[in-house]
Amino acid sequence: MKLKDLDLDKTYTYADYLRWTFEEAVELIRGKVFKMSPAPNTYHQDISTKLLLKIGYYFGEKGCKVFHAPFDVRLPLPPGQIKDNEIQTVVQPDISVICDRSKIDIRGCLGAPDWIIEIA
């Protein structure tokens, strides 16, 4: 399936997101599909790498985990909705810091990270 084949008027869930095999990276916000920017440029990557190293060292000593994109952050609304077919928001911040390790699972983060960074 290609992104252009999706009905963009429809509302989707994380269960749908897991089945997609698009070449383009997408995020799901309140059930709506948003195409992400193409691959980041070298300036973006340089900043991301420098921040990741410094932040990773600092927060690692405090017991937190630091992840870089692509890393799925699932935001259930309301917070009790944790089934894949109920979650309608999935984003991939450039950098995510998570101190509550119970939010981390094999698929990424379930719930809001303690800190995210988006590099413009």
Buried (B, 14 or more C-beta within 10 A) or exposed (E): EEBEEBEEEEEBBBEBBEEBEBEEBBBBEEBBBEEBEEEBEEEBEEBBEEBBEEBBEEBEEEEBBBBBBEBBBBBBEEEEBEEBEBBBBBBBBBBBBBBEEEBBEEEBBBBBBBBBBEBE
